[in-house]
């Protein structure tokens, strides 16, 4: 039997990121603190530059959501129409079968009456 191989997830979870930060701090605390302070100092300067990119990404996501929502609604309407047509055809076929059966029964009844006379 083959053994299952672990799946390599390209996006690390929070625990592994936290473990990496803890390991970096244990190995070189001064460098880790310097990087942390650099991030804290640069974040206010970098975040305003990233805001238009984030807005554009969110705007694209909202547009995609709206288009998808419309397509799903339209698909639901088409499926509803198909179901309604199928039900109508089935009802018409059933009515036709009943009509044929009652016609045959009337013909048989009339035949019996004429034979009895």
Backbone atoms as SQL, in Angstrom:
CREATE TABLE atoms (id INTEGER PRIMARY KEY, chain TEXT, resi INTEGER, resn TEXT, atom TEXT, x REAL, y REAL, z REAL);
INSERT INTO atoms VALUES
  (1, 'A', 1, 'UNK', 'N', 0.834, -1.176, 0.000),
  (2, 'A', 1, 'UNK', 'CA', 0.000, 0.000, 0.000),
  (3, 'A', 1, 'UNK', 'C', 0.879, 1.239, 0.000),
  (4, 'A', 2, 'UNK', 'N', 0.403, 2.248, -0.679),
  (5, 'A', 2, 'UNK', 'CA', 1.172, 3.487, -0.710),
  (6, 'A', 2, 'UNK', 'C', 0.778, 4.365, 0.468),
  (7, 'A', 3, 'UNK', 'N', 1.764, 5.071, 0.994),
  (8, 'A', 3, 'UNK', 'CA', 1.494, 5.972, 2.112),
  (9, 'A', 3, 'UNK', 'C', 1.046, 7.316, 1.569),
  (10, 'A', 4, 'UNK', 'N', 0.157, 7.950, 2.297),
  (11, 'A', 4, 'UNK', 'CA', -0.318, 9.264, 1.878),
  (12, 'A', 4, 'UNK', 'C', 0.761, 10.300, 2.162),
  (13, 'A', 5, 'UNK', 'N', 1.023, 11.134, 1.181),
  (14, 'A', 5, 'UNK', 'CA', 2.006, 12.193, 1.330),
  (15, 'A', 5, 'UNK', 'C', 1.305, 13.454, 1.825),
  (16, 'A', 6, 'UNK', 'N', 1.932, 14.209, 2.716),
  (17, 'A', 6, 'UNK', 'CA', 1.302, 15.451, 3.168),
  (18, 'A', 6, 'UNK', 'C', 1.210, 16.452, 2.013),
  (19, 'A', 7, 'UNK', 'N', 0.157, 17.211, 2.016),
  (20, 'A', 7, 'UNK', 'CA', -0.041, 18.228, 0.989),
  (21, 'A', 7, 'UNK', 'C', 0.691, 19.493, 1.414),
  (22, 'A', 8, 'UNK', 'N', 1.518, 20.010, 0.529),
  (23, 'A', 8, 'UNK', 'CA', 2.233, 21.252, 0.820),
  (24, 'A', 8, 'UNK', 'C', 1.310, 22.419, 0.519),
  (25, 'A', 9, 'UNK', 'N', 0.930, 23.134, 1.542),
  (26, 'A', 9, 'UNK', 'CA', 0.046, 24.279, 1.390),
  (27, 'A', 9, 'UNK', 'C', 0.900, 25.513, 1.139),
  (28, 'A', 10, 'UNK', 'N', 0.722, 26.191, -0.019),
  (29, 'A', 10, 'UNK', 'CA', 1.564, 27.351, -0.309),
  (30, 'A', 10, 'UNK', 'C', 1.265, 28.547, 0.591),
  (31, 'A', 11, 'UNK', 'N', 0.082, 28.586, 1.206),
  (32, 'A', 11, 'UNK', 'CA', -0.268, 29.691, 2.099),
  (33, 'A', 11, 'UNK', 'C', -0.103, 29.203, 3.530),
  (34, 'A', 12, 'UNK', 'N', 0.873, 29.738, 4.258),
  (35, 'A', 12, 'UNK', 'CA', 1.074, 29.262, 5.628),
  (36, 'A', 12, 'UNK', 'C', -0.068, 29.716, 6.532),
  (37, 'A', 13, 'UNK', 'N', -0.371, 28.884, 7.519),
  (38, 'A', 13, 'UNK', 'CA', -1.416, 29.290, 8.468),
  (39, 'A', 13, 'UNK', 'C', -0.800, 30.170, 9.555),
  (40, 'A', 14, 'UNK', 'N', -1.647, 30.727, 10.405),
  (41, 'A', 14, 'UNK', 'CA', -1.170, 31.677, 11.411),
  (42, 'A', 14, 'UNK', 'C', -0.186, 31.035, 12.380),
  (43, 'A', 15, 'UNK', 'N', -0.419, 29.788, 12.733),
  (44, 'A', 15, 'UNK', 'CA', 0.474, 29.133, 13.693),
  (45, 'A', 15, 'UNK', 'C', 1.882, 29.012, 13.135),
  (46, 'A', 16, 'UNK', 'N', 2.013, 28.653, 11.863),
  (47, 'A', 16, 'UNK', 'CA', 3.357, 28.499, 11.316),
  (48, 'A', 16, 'UNK', 'C', 4.053, 29.860, 11.190),
  (49, 'A', 17, 'UNK', 'N', 3.296, 30.917, 10.859),
  (50, 'A', 17, 'UNK', 'CA', 3.895, 32.255, 10.792),
  (51, 'A', 17, 'UNK', 'C', 4.354, 32.676, 12.182),
  (52, 'A', 18, 'UNK', 'N', 3.515, 32.447, 13.184),
  (53, 'A', 18, 'UNK', 'CA', 3.880, 32.778, 14.556),
  (54, 'A', 18, 'UNK', 'C', 5.110, 31.980, 14.986),
  (55, 'A', 19, 'UNK', 'N', 5.152, 30.704, 14.631),
  (56, 'A', 19, 'UNK', 'CA', 6.321, 29.878, 14.967),
  (57, 'A', 19, 'UNK', 'C', 7.577, 30.415, 14.288),
  (58, 'A', 20, 'UNK', 'N', 7.453, 30.855, 13.046),
  (59, 'A', 20, 'UNK', 'CA', 8.616, 31.405, 12.342),
  (60, 'A', 20, 'UNK', 'C', 9.117, 32.678, 13.020),
  (61, 'A', 21, 'UNK', 'N', 8.192, 33.532, 13.436),
  (62, 'A', 21, 'UNK', 'CA', 8.591, 34.768, 14.122),
  (63, 'A', 21, 'UNK', 'C', 9.254, 34.435, 15.454),
  (64, 'A', 22, 'UNK', 'N', 8.681, 33.493, 16.191),
  (65, 'A', 22, 'UNK', 'CA', 9.269, 33.102, 17.476),
  (66, 'A', 22, 'UNK', 'C', 10.663, 32.515, 17.279),
  (67, 'A', 23, 'UNK', 'N', 10.811, 31.665, 16.268),
  (68, 'A', 23, 'UNK', 'CA', 12.131, 31.082, 15.995),
  (69, 'A', 23, 'UNK', 'C', 13.132, 32.161, 15.581),
  (70, 'A', 24, 'UNK', 'N', 12.688, 33.114, 14.768),
  (71, 'A', 24, 'UNK', 'CA', 13.586, 34.200, 14.357),
  (72, 'A', 24, 'UNK', 'C', 14.011, 35.016, 15.569),
  (73, 'A', 25, 'UNK', 'N', 13.076, 35.273, 16.485),
  (74, 'A', 25, 'UNK', 'CA', 13.405, 36.047, 17.690),
  (75, 'A', 25, 'UNK', 'C', 14.390, 35.282, 18.564),
  (76, 'A', 26, 'UNK', 'N', 14.185, 33.974, 18.697),
  (77, 'A', 26, 'UNK', 'CA', 15.108, 33.161, 19.514),
  (78, 'A', 26, 'UNK', 'C', 16.505, 33.144, 18.905),
  (79, 'A', 27, 'UNK', 'N', 16.571, 33.047, 17.562),
  (80, 'A', 27, 'UNK', 'CA', 17.866, 32.954, 16.892),
  (81, 'A', 27, 'UNK', 'C', 18.596, 34.298, 16.849),
  (82, 'A', 28, 'UNK', 'N', 17.879, 35.381, 16.611),
  (83, 'A', 28, 'UNK', 'CA', 18.521, 36.688, 16.491),
  (84, 'A', 28, 'UNK', 'C', 17.526, 37.757, 16.933),
  (85, 'A', 29, 'UNK', 'N', 17.434, 38.004, 18.236),
  (86, 'A', 29, 'UNK', 'CA', 16.413, 38.934, 18.733),
  (87, 'A', 29, 'UNK', 'C', 16.609, 40.372, 18.253),
  (88, 'A', 30, 'UNK', 'N', 17.844, 40.843, 18.120),
  (89, 'A', 30, 'UNK', 'CA', 18.073, 42.230, 17.705),
  (90, 'A', 30, 'UNK', 'C', 17.605, 42.453, 16.262),
  (91, 'A', 31, 'UNK', 'N', 17.917, 41.508, 15.395),
  (92, 'A', 31, 'UNK', 'CA', 17.495, 41.632, 13.997),
  (93, 'A', 31, 'UNK', 'C', 15.967, 41.590, 13.908),
  (94, 'A', 32, 'UNK', 'N', 15.333, 40.715, 14.658),
  (95, 'A', 32, 'UNK', 'CA', 13.877, 40.605, 14.646),
  (96, 'A', 32, 'UNK', 'C', 13.237, 41.894, 15.147),
  (97, 'A', 33, 'UNK', 'N', 13.777, 42.468, 16.227),
  (98, 'A', 33, 'UNK', 'CA', 13.254, 43.738, 16.736),
  (99, 'A', 33, 'UNK', 'C', 13.455, 44.865, 15.722),
  (100, 'A', 34, 'UNK', 'N', 14.597, 44.887, 15.050),
  (101, 'A', 34, 'UNK', 'CA', 14.867, 45.925, 14.050),
  (102, 'A', 34, 'UNK', 'C', 13.888, 45.811, 12.881),
  (103, 'A', 35, 'UNK', 'N', 13.619, 44.602, 12.445),
  (104, 'A', 35, 'UNK', 'CA', 12.654, 44.397, 11.353),
  (105, 'A', 35, 'UNK', 'C', 11.265, 44.843, 11.797),
  (106, 'A', 36, 'UNK', 'N', 10.879, 44.474, 13.016),
  (107, 'A', 36, 'UNK', 'CA', 9.574, 44.883, 13.544),
  (108, 'A', 36, 'UNK', 'C', 9.436, 46.388, 13.626),
  (109, 'A', 37, 'UNK', 'N', 10.488, 47.061, 14.099),
  (110, 'A', 37, 'UNK', 'CA', 10.451, 48.526, 14.198),
  (111, 'A', 37, 'UNK', 'C', 10.413, 49.153, 12.804),
  (112, 'A', 38, 'UNK', 'N', 11.141, 48.568, 11.870),
  (113, 'A', 38, 'UNK', 'CA', 11.126, 49.075, 10.494),
  (114, 'A', 38, 'UNK', 'C', 9.740, 48.959, 9.870),
  (115, 'A', 39, 'UNK', 'N', 9.090, 47.853, 10.121),
  (116, 'A', 39, 'UNK', 'CA', 7.724, 47.669, 9.612),
  (117, 'A', 39, 'UNK', 'C', 6.797, 48.699, 10.239),
  (118, 'A', 40, 'UNK', 'N', 6.943, 48.919, 11.545),
  (119, 'A', 40, 'UNK', 'CA', 6.085, 49.888, 12.238),
  (120, 'A', 40, 'UNK', 'C', 6.317, 51.305, 11.716),
  (121, 'A', 41, 'UNK', 'N', 7.557, 51.632, 11.377),
  (122, 'A', 41, 'UNK', 'CA', 7.870, 52.977, 10.879),
  (123, 'A', 41, 'UNK', 'C', 7.413, 53.139, 9.429),
  (124, 'A', 42, 'UNK', 'N', 7.607, 52.125, 8.612),
  (125, 'A', 42, 'UNK', 'CA', 7.282, 52.225, 7.188),
  (126, 'A', 42, 'UNK', 'C', 5.801, 52.012, 6.884),
  (127, 'A', 43, 'UNK', 'N', 5.082, 51.350, 7.750),
  (128, 'A', 43, 'UNK', 'CA', 3.672, 51.039, 7.479),
  (129, 'A', 43, 'UNK', 'C', 2.842, 52.283, 7.173),
  (130, 'A', 44, 'UNK', 'N', 2.940, 53.357, 7.958),
  (131, 'A', 44, 'UNK', 'CA', 2.130, 54.546, 7.629),
  (132, 'A', 44, 'UNK', 'C', 2.465, 55.144, 6.259),
  (133, 'A', 45, 'UNK', 'N', 3.689, 54.978, 5.797),
  (134, 'A', 45, 'UNK', 'CA', 4.064, 55.515, 4.489),
  (135, 'A', 45, 'UNK', 'C', 3.630, 54.584, 3.359),
  (136, 'A', 46, 'UNK', 'N', 3.651, 53.298, 3.600),
  (137, 'A', 46, 'UNK', 'CA', 3.350, 52.318, 2.555),
  (138, 'A', 46, 'UNK', 'C', 1.844, 52.091, 2.409),
  (139, 'A', 47, 'UNK', 'N', 1.109, 52.103, 3.501),
  (140, 'A', 47, 'UNK', 'CA', -0.324, 51.807, 3.446),
  (141, 'A', 47, 'UNK', 'C', -1.106, 52.756, 2.541),
  (142, 'A', 48, 'UNK', 'N', -0.867, 54.074, 2.575),
  (143, 'A', 48, 'UNK', 'CA', -1.602, 54.943, 1.639),
  (144, 'A', 48, 'UNK', 'C', -1.314, 54.622, 0.173),
  (145, 'A', 49, 'UNK', 'N', -0.116, 54.143, -0.116),
  (146, 'A', 49, 'UNK', 'CA', 0.213, 53.761, -1.487),
  (147, 'A', 49, 'UNK', 'C', -0.527, 52.492, -1.901),
  (148, 'A', 50, 'UNK', 'N', -0.801, 51.637, -0.948),
  (149, 'A', 50, 'UNK', 'CA', -1.477, 50.373, -1.243),
  (150, 'A', 50, 'UNK', 'C', -2.996, 50.526, -1.289),
  (151, 'A', 51, 'UNK', 'N', -3.510, 51.623, -0.735),
  (152, 'A', 51, 'UNK', 'CA', -4.962, 51.816, -0.676),
  (153, 'A', 51, 'UNK', 'C', -5.617, 51.784, -2.057),
  (154, 'A', 52, 'UNK', 'N', -5.080, 52.482, -3.078),
  (155, 'A', 52, 'UNK', 'CA', -5.716, 52.411, -4.400),
  (156, 'A', 52, 'UNK', 'C', -5.721, 50.998, -4.982),
  (157, 'A', 53, 'UNK', 'N', -4.643, 50.251, -4.723),
  (158, 'A', 53, 'UNK', 'CA', -4.602, 48.868, -5.202),
  (159, 'A', 53, 'UNK', 'C', -5.655, 48.018, -4.508),
  (160, 'A', 54, 'UNK', 'N', -5.777, 48.192, -3.209),
  (161, 'A', 54, 'UNK', 'CA', -6.784, 47.437, -2.459),
  (162, 'A', 54, 'UNK', 'C', -8.183, 47.812, -2.926),
  (163, 'A', 55, 'UNK', 'N', -8.424, 49.106, -3.143),
  (164, 'A', 55, 'UNK', 'CA', -9.729, 49.563, -3.615),
  (165, 'A', 55, 'UNK', 'C', -10.051, 48.972, -4.982),
  (166, 'A', 56, 'UNK', 'N', -9.068, 48.967, -5.872),
  (167, 'A', 56, 'UNK', 'CA', -9.277, 48.420, -7.215),
  (168, 'A', 56, 'UNK', 'C', -9.591, 46.929, -7.149),
  (169, 'A', 57, 'UNK', 'N', -8.871, 46.216, -6.286),
  (170, 'A', 57, 'UNK', 'CA', -9.122, 44.779, -6.146),
  (171, 'A', 57, 'UNK', 'C', -10.522, 44.523, -5.596),
  (172, 'A', 58, 'UNK', 'N', -10.921, 45.293, -4.604),
  (173, 'A', 58, 'UNK', 'CA', -12.257, 45.129, -4.018),
  (174, 'A', 58, 'UNK', 'C', -13.328, 45.500, -5.039),
  (175, 'A', 59, 'UNK', 'N', -13.083, 46.568, -5.781),
  (176, 'A', 59, 'UNK', 'CA', -14.036, 47.000, -6.807),
  (177, 'A', 59, 'UNK', 'C', -14.214, 45.903, -7.862),
  (178, 'A', 60, 'UNK', 'N', -13.122, 45.298, -8.282),
  (179, 'A', 60, 'UNK', 'CA', -13.198, 44.200, -9.248),
  (180, 'A', 60, 'UNK', 'C', -13.964, 43.020, -8.670),
  (181, 'A', 61, 'UNK', 'N', -13.700, 42.725, -7.410),
  (182, 'A', 61, 'UNK', 'CA', -14.405, 41.621, -6.755),
  (183, 'A', 61, 'UNK', 'C', -15.895, 41.867, -6.667),
  (184, 'A', 62, 'UNK', 'N', -16.285, 43.096, -6.343),
  (185, 'A', 62, 'UNK', 'CA', -17.712, 43.436, -6.266),
  (186, 'A', 62, 'UNK', 'C', -18.351, 43.317, -7.646),
  (187, 'A', 63, 'UNK', 'N', -17.662, 43.807, -8.675),
  (188, 'A', 63, 'UNK', 'CA', -18.182, 43.698, -10.044),
  (189, 'A', 63, 'UNK', 'C', -18.359, 42.255, -10.465),
  (190, 'A', 64, 'UNK', 'N', -17.371, 41.432, -10.158),
  (191, 'A', 64, 'UNK', 'CA', -17.458, 40.003, -10.480),
  (192, 'A', 64, 'UNK', 'C', -18.619, 39.356, -9.736),
  (193, 'A', 65, 'UNK', 'N', -18.796, 39.726, -8.466),
  (194, 'A', 65, 'UNK', 'CA', -19.896, 39.183, -7.665),
  (195, 'A', 65, 'UNK', 'C', -21.239, 39.541, -8.286),
  (196, 'A', 66, 'UNK', 'N', -21.392, 40.801, -8.687),
  (197, 'A', 66, 'UNK', 'CA', -22.660, 41.254, -9.275),
  (198, 'A', 66, 'UNK', 'C', -22.952, 40.516, -10.579),
  (199, 'A', 67, 'UNK', 'N', -21.937, 40.365, -11.430),
  (200, 'A', 67, 'UNK', 'CA', -22.128, 39.647, -12.697),
  (201, 'A', 67, 'UNK', 'C', -22.487, 38.192, -12.437),
  (202, 'A', 68, 'UNK', 'N', -21.806, 37.575, -11.500),
  (203, 'A', 68, 'UNK', 'CA', -22.083, 36.177, -11.176),
  (204, 'A', 68, 'UNK', 'C', -23.488, 36.029, -10.615),
  (205, 'A', 69, 'UNK', 'N', -23.874, 36.946, -9.741),
  (206, 'A', 69, 'UNK', 'CA', -25.215, 36.909, -9.153),
  (207, 'A', 69, 'UNK', 'C', -26.274, 37.017, -10.248),
  (208, 'A', 70, 'UNK', 'N', -26.071, 37.913, -11.206),
  (209, 'A', 70, 'UNK', 'CA', -27.010, 38.066, -12.317),
  (210, 'A', 70, 'UNK', 'C', -27.071, 36.822, -13.181),
  (211, 'A', 71, 'UNK', 'N', -25.916, 36.227, -13.454),
  (212, 'A', 71, 'UNK', 'CA', -25.886, 35.017, -14.281),
  (213, 'A', 71, 'UNK', 'C', -26.594, 33.863, -13.583),
  (214, 'A', 72, 'UNK', 'N', -26.403, 33.745, -12.282),
  (215, 'A', 72, 'UNK', 'CA', -27.066, 32.672, -11.530),
  (216, 'A', 72, 'UNK', 'C', -28.572, 32.886, -11.525),
  (217, 'A', 73, 'UNK', 'N', -29.012, 34.131, -11.367),
  (218, 'A', 73, 'UNK', 'CA', -30.451, 34.420, -11.384),
  (219, 'A', 73, 'UNK', 'C', -31.043, 34.098, -12.752),
  (220, 'A', 74, 'UNK', 'N', -30.333, 34.464, -13.806),
  (221, 'A', 74, 'UNK', 'CA', -30.820, 34.181, -15.159),
  (222, 'A', 74, 'UNK', 'C', -30.883, 32.677, -15.407),
  (223, 'A', 75, 'UNK', 'N', -29.874, 31.955, -14.945),
  (224, 'A', 75, 'UNK', 'CA', -29.874, 30.501, -15.095),
  (225, 'A', 75, 'UNK', 'C', -31.051, 29.892, -14.348),
  (226, 'A', 76, 'UNK', 'N', -31.336, 30.403, -13.160),
  (227, 'A', 76, 'UNK', 'CA', -32.487, 29.918, -12.393),
  (228, 'A', 76, 'UNK', 'C', -33.789, 30.145, -13.133),
  (229, 'A', 77, 'UNK', 'N', -33.919, 31.305, -13.789),
  (230, 'A', 77, 'UNK', 'CA', -35.131, 31.581, -14.562),
  (231, 'A', 77, 'UNK', 'C', -35.263, 30.622, -15.736),
  (232, 'A', 78, 'UNK', 'N', -34.160, 30.368, -16.438),
  (233, 'A', 78, 'UNK', 'CA', -34.191, 29.456, -17.581),
  (234, 'A', 78, 'UNK', 'C', -34.584, 28.059, -17.123),
  (235, 'A', 79, 'UNK', 'N', -33.996, 27.606, -16.028),
  (236, 'A', 79, 'UNK', 'CA', -34.333, 26.276, -15.506),
  (237, 'A', 79, 'UNK', 'C', -35.792, 26.233, -15.080),
  (238, 'A', 80, 'UNK', 'N', -36.276, 27.297, -14.450),
  (239, 'A', 80, 'UNK', 'CA', -37.687, 27.359, -14.063),
  (240, 'A', 80, 'UNK', 'C', -38.606, 27.272, -15.268),
  (241, 'A', 81, 'UNK', 'N', -38.236, 27.963, -16.361),
  (242, 'A', 81, 'UNK', 'CA', -39.032, 27.897, -17.589),
  (243, 'A', 81, 'UNK', 'C', -39.044, 26.483, -18.162),
  (244, 'A', 82, 'UNK', 'N', -37.889, 25.836, -18.164),
  (245, 'A', 82, 'UNK', 'CA', -37.798, 24.472, -18.691),
  (246, 'A', 82, 'UNK', 'C', -38.662, 23.528, -17.860),
  (247, 'A', 83, 'UNK', 'N', -38.609, 23.665, -16.537),
  (248, 'A', 83, 'UNK', 'CA', -39.423, 22.814, -15.654),
  (249, 'A', 83, 'UNK', 'C', -40.904, 23.050, -15.917),
  (250, 'A', 84, 'UNK', 'N', -41.310, 24.308, -16.071),
  (251, 'A', 84, 'UNK', 'CA', -42.721, 24.621, -16.330),
  (252, 'A', 84, 'UNK', 'C', -43.171, 24.031, -17.664),
  (253, 'A', 85, 'UNK', 'N', -42.318, 24.137, -18.692),
  (254, 'A', 85, 'UNK', 'CA', -42.658, 23.555, -19.994),
  (255, 'A', 85, 'UNK', 'C', -42.774, 22.038, -19.900),
  (256, 'A', 86, 'UNK', 'N', -41.850, 21.413, -19.184),
  (257, 'A', 86, 'UNK', 'CA', -41.887, 19.955, -19.039),
  (258, 'A', 86, 'UNK', 'C', -43.156, 19.520, -18.309),
  (259, 'A', 87, 'UNK', 'N', -43.537, 20.248, -17.257),
  (260, 'A', 87, 'UNK', 'CA', -44.768, 19.915, -16.525),
  (261, 'A', 87, 'UNK', 'C', -45.989, 20.074, -17.422),
  (262, 'A', 88, 'UNK', 'N', -46.017, 21.151, -18.217),
  (263, 'A', 88, 'UNK', 'CA', -47.153, 21.381, -19.116),
  (264, 'A', 88, 'UNK', 'C', -47.245, 20.276, -20.163),
  (265, 'A', 89, 'UNK', 'N', -46.102, 19.875, -20.721),
  (266, 'A', 89, 'UNK', 'CA', -46.102, 18.795, -21.706),
  (267, 'A', 89, 'UNK', 'C', -46.544, 17.482, -21.078),
  (268, 'A', 90, 'UNK', 'N', -46.074, 17.205, -19.864),
  (269, 'A', 90, 'UNK', 'CA', -46.470, 15.970, -19.179),
  (270, 'A', 90, 'UNK', 'C', -47.970, 15.976, -18.904),
  (271, 'A', 91, 'UNK', 'N', -48.512, 17.119, -18.494),
  (272, 'A', 91, 'UNK', 'CA', -49.953, 17.213, -18.235),
  (273, 'A', 91, 'UNK', 'C', -50.740, 17.031, -19.526),
  (274, 'A', 92, 'UNK', 'N', -50.256, 17.603, -20.636),
  (275, 'A', 92, 'UNK', 'CA', -50.938, 17.453, -21.925),
  (276, 'A', 92, 'UNK', 'C', -50.910, 16.002, -22.385),
  (277, 'A', 93, 'UNK', 'N', -49.767, 15.341, -22.207),
  (278, 'A', 93, 'UNK', 'CA', -49.671, 13.925, -22.578),
  (279, 'A', 93, 'UNK', 'C', -50.615, 13.080, -21.733),
  (280, 'A', 94, 'UNK', 'N', -50.685, 13.379, -20.451),
  (281, 'A', 94, 'UNK', 'CA', -51.583, 12.638, -19.553),
  (282, 'A', 94, 'UNK', 'C', -53.036, 12.854, -19.968),
  (283, 'A', 95, 'UNK', 'N', -53.392, 14.097, -20.295),
  (284, 'A', 95, 'UNK', 'CA', -54.761, 14.394, -20.725),
  (285, 'A', 95, 'UNK', 'C', -55.079, 13.670, -22.022),
  (286, 'A', 96, 'UNK', 'N', -54.095, 13.592, -22.916),
  (287, 'A', 96, 'UNK', 'CA', -54.312, 12.892, -24.182),
  (288, 'A', 96, 'UNK', 'C', -54.513, 11.400, -23.932),
  (289, 'A', 97, 'UNK', 'N', -53.730, 10.819, -23.035),
  (290, 'A', 97, 'UNK', 'CA', -53.891, 9.394, -22.710),
  (291, 'A', 97, 'UNK', 'C', -55.267, 9.133, -22.118),
  (292, 'A', 98, 'UNK', 'N', -55.710, 10.027, -21.238),
  (293, 'A', 98, 'UNK', 'CA', -57.035, 9.869, -20.625),
  (294, 'A', 98, 'UNK', 'C', -58.110, 9.991, -21.697),
  (295, 'A', 99, 'UNK', 'N', -57.941, 10.921, -22.616),
  (296, 'A', 99, 'UNK', 'CA', -58.911, 11.114, -23.693),
  (297, 'A', 99, 'UNK', 'C', -58.980, 9.880, -24.582),
  (298, 'A', 100, 'UNK', 'N', -57.832, 9.332, -24.935),
  (299, 'A', 100, 'UNK', 'CA', -57.795, 8.122, -25.767),
  (300, 'A', 100, 'UNK', 'C', -58.423, 6.957, -25.017),
  (301, 'A', 101, 'UNK', 'N', -58.085, 6.816, -23.733),
  (302, 'A', 101, 'UNK', 'CA', -58.634, 5.711, -22.937),
  (303, 'A', 101, 'UNK', 'C', -60.145, 5.842, -22.810),
  (304, 'A', 102, 'UNK', 'N', -60.645, 7.049, -22.566),
  (305, 'A', 102, 'UNK', 'CA', -62.097, 7.207, -22.439),
  (306, 'A', 102, 'UNK', 'C', -62.771, 6.995, -23.787),
  (307, 'A', 103, 'UNK', 'N', -62.122, 7.383, -24.879),
  (308, 'A', 103, 'UNK', 'CA', -62.671, 7.129, -26.219),
  (309, 'A', 103, 'UNK', 'C', -62.754, 5.646, -26.493),
  (310, 'A', 104, 'UNK', 'N', -61.723, 4.900, -26.104),
  (311, 'A', 104, 'UNK', 'CA', -61.738, 3.448, -26.291),
  (312, 'A', 104, 'UNK', 'C', -62.820, 2.805, -25.438),
  (313, 'A', 105, 'UNK', 'N', -62.970, 3.306, -24.213),
  (314, 'A', 105, 'UNK', 'CA', -64.003, 2.744, -23.335),
  (315, 'A', 105, 'UNK', 'C', -65.390, 3.048, -23.893),
  (316, 'A', 106, 'UNK', 'N', -65.602, 4.248, -24.424),
  (317, 'A', 106, 'UNK', 'CA', -66.892, 4.588, -25.032),
  (318, 'A', 106, 'UNK', 'C', -67.154, 3.731, -26.260),
  (319, 'A', 107, 'UNK', 'N', -66.118, 3.512, -27.068),
  (320, 'A', 107, 'UNK', 'CA', -66.278, 2.685, -28.264),
  (321, 'A', 107, 'UNK', 'C', -66.617, 1.256, -27.872),
  (322, 'A', 108, 'UNK', 'N', -65.939, 0.752, -26.839),
  (323, 'A', 108, 'UNK', 'CA', -66.226, -0.611, -26.379),
  (324, 'A', 108, 'UNK', 'C', -67.628, -0.691, -25.806),
  (325, 'A', 109, 'UNK', 'N', -68.035, 0.321, -25.089),
  (326, 'A', 109, 'UNK', 'CA', -69.377, 0.352, -24.505),
  (327, 'A', 109, 'UNK', 'C', -70.434, 0.400, -25.601),
  (328, 'A', 110, 'UNK', 'N', -70.210, 1.225, -26.615),
  (329, 'A', 110, 'UNK', 'CA', -71.151, 1.311, -27.732),
  (330, 'A', 110, 'UNK', 'C', -71.198, 0.007, -28.504),
  (331, 'A', 111, 'UNK', 'N', -70.058, -0.646, -28.635),
  (332, 'A', 111, 'UNK', 'CA', -69.993, -1.921, -29.348),
  (333, 'A', 111, 'UNK', 'C', -70.776, -2.981, -28.597),
  (334, 'A', 112, 'UNK', 'N', -70.660, -2.983, -27.283),
  (335, 'A', 112, 'UNK', 'CA', -71.399, -3.954, -26.471),
  (336, 'A', 112, 'UNK', 'C', -72.901, -3.692, -26.556),
  (337, 'A', 113, 'UNK', 'N', -73.286, -2.433, -26.597),
  (338, 'A', 113, 'UNK', 'CA', -74.709, -2.092, -26.677),
  (339, 'A', 113, 'UNK', 'C', -75.293, -2.525, -28.017),
  (340, 'A', 114, 'UNK', 'N', -74.531, -2.335, -29.094),
  (341, 'A', 114, 'UNK', 'CA', -75.049, -2.711, -30.412),
  (342, 'A', 114, 'UNK', 'C', -75.070, -4.211, -30.579),
  (343, 'A', 115, 'UNK', 'N', -74.151, -4.904, -29.951),
  (344, 'A', 115, 'UNK', 'CA', -74.142, -6.362, -30.036),
  (345, 'A', 115, 'UNK', 'C', -75.260, -6.953, -29.194),
  (346, 'A', 116, 'UNK', 'N', -75.588, -6.291, -28.128),
  (347, 'A', 116, 'UNK', 'CA', -76.641, -6.778, -27.241),
  (348, 'A', 116, 'UNK', 'C', -78.019, -6.576, -27.848),
  (349, 'A', 117, 'UNK', 'N', -78.179, -5.702, -28.787),
  (350, 'A', 117, 'UNK', 'CA', -79.490, -5.429, -29.394),
  (351, 'A', 117, 'UNK', 'C', -79.767, -6.288, -30.539);
